[in-house]
Amino acid sequence: MQNTTADKRQNIDYPVRQCSDMAELRHDIDRLDQTLVELLSIRQGYMEQAARIKQDRNRVRDESRVEDVVAKALHHATMVGAHPELVEKLYRQMIEWCITYEMTVFDGLDHDKD
């Protein structure tokens, strides 16, 4: 018997809770959105570290790494029941933003001091 998307969500740490009304559902979505924003902030912090660690601006964009990150996200999406098209679109857009941000941070650093 093949797992449904809902079945796959039971394999994650934060399965979808069954809500009894729209107020409860919206409250849960708002809490989830706060967590997503916090996780994005953490990811942004890693981009800041990457800008500091990399010694060459040309190494900020790494196409093989982009494809690796997207492939890993898509694999995980299939494991937990997330729609692959949604995950791929969000990840590609997020990665492009992160690359631009990392370049901006990189340009603001004095790499000769290291």
C-alpha positions as CSV (number, residue, x, y, z in Angstrom):
1,M,0.0,0.0,0.0
2,Q,1.4,3.4,-1.0
3,N,1.8,6.2,1.6
4,T,-0.4,9.2,1.0
5,T,1.0,12.7,1.6
6,A,-0.9,12.9,4.9
7,D,0.7,9.6,6.0
8,K,4.2,10.9,5.2
9,R,3.6,14.0,7.4
10,Q,3.3,11.7,10.4
11,N,7.1,11.0,10.0
12,I,8.1,14.6,10.8
13,D,8.7,16.2,14.2
14,Y,5.8,18.6,13.7
15,P,2.9,16.7,12.2
16,V,-0.2,18.7,11.1
17,R,-2.5,19.0,14.1
18,Q,-6.2,18.5,13.5
19,C,-8.0,21.8,14.3
20,S,-11.6,22.1,15.2
21,D,-12.3,25.6,13.8
22,M,-10.8,28.3,11.7
23,A,-9.6,30.4,14.7
24,E,-7.6,27.4,15.9
25,L,-6.2,26.7,12.5
26,R,-5.2,30.3,11.9
27,H,-3.5,30.4,15.3
28,D,-1.5,27.3,14.4
29,I,-0.5,28.8,11.1
30,D,0.6,32.0,12.7
31,R,2.8,30.0,15.2
32,L,4.2,28.0,12.3
33,D,4.9,31.2,10.4
34,Q,6.8,32.6,13.4
35,T,8.9,29.5,13.5
36,L,9.6,29.7,9.7
37,V,10.8,33.3,10.1
38,E,13.1,32.4,13.0
39,L,14.6,29.6,10.9
40,L,15.1,32.0,8.0
41,S,16.9,34.3,10.3
42,I,19.2,31.5,11.4
43,R,19.8,30.6,7.7
44,Q,20.7,34.3,7.1
45,G,23.2,34.1,9.9
46,Y,24.9,31.2,8.1
47,M,25.1,33.4,4.9
48,E,26.8,36.1,6.9
49,Q,29.4,33.5,8.1
50,A,29.9,32.2,4.6
51,A,30.6,35.7,3.4
52,R,33.3,36.0,6.1
53,I,34.8,32.6,5.5
54,K,35.0,32.8,1.7
55,Q,38.1,34.7,0.5
56,D,37.0,35.1,-3.1
57,R,33.7,36.8,-4.2
58,N,33.6,34.5,-7.2
59,R,33.1,31.6,-4.8
60,V,29.9,33.1,-3.4
61,R,27.8,31.6,-6.3
62,D,28.4,27.9,-6.5
63,E,26.0,26.3,-9.0
64,S,26.8,22.7,-8.0
65,R,26.0,23.6,-4.4
66,V,22.8,25.3,-5.5
67,E,21.7,22.1,-7.3
68,D,22.8,19.9,-4.3
69,V,20.8,22.0,-1.9
70,V,17.7,21.9,-4.1
71,A,18.1,18.1,-4.7
72,K,18.3,17.5,-0.9
73,A,15.3,19.6,-0.3
74,L,13.3,17.8,-3.0
75,H,14.3,14.4,-1.6
76,H,13.2,15.5,1.9
77,A,10.0,16.9,0.5
78,T,9.1,13.5,-0.9
79,M,9.9,11.9,2.4
80,V,7.6,14.2,4.4
81,G,4.8,14.8,2.0
82,A,5.6,18.4,0.9
83,H,4.7,19.3,-2.6
84,P,7.9,19.2,-4.7
85,E,7.0,22.1,-7.0
86,L,6.4,24.3,-3.9
87,V,9.6,23.3,-2.3
88,E,11.7,23.7,-5.5
89,K,10.3,27.2,-6.3
90,L,10.7,28.4,-2.7
91,Y,14.2,27.0,-2.4
92,R,15.4,28.4,-5.7
93,Q,14.1,31.9,-4.8
94,M,15.5,31.7,-1.3
95,I,18.9,30.6,-2.6
96,E,19.0,33.5,-5.1
97,W,18.2,35.9,-2.3
98,C,20.8,34.4,-0.1
99,I,23.5,34.6,-2.8
100,T,22.7,38.3,-3.4
101,Y,22.7,38.9,0.4
102,E,26.0,37.1,0.8
103,M,27.6,39.1,-2.0
104,T,26.4,42.3,-0.3
105,V,27.9,41.2,3.1
106,F,31.1,40.0,1.4
107,D,31.5,43.4,-0.3
108,G,31.2,45.1,3.1
109,L,33.9,43.1,4.7
110,D,37.7,43.8,4.7
111,H,39.0,40.4,3.6
112,D,42.6,41.6,3.7
113,K,42.5,41.6,7.5
114,D,42.1,37.8,7.8
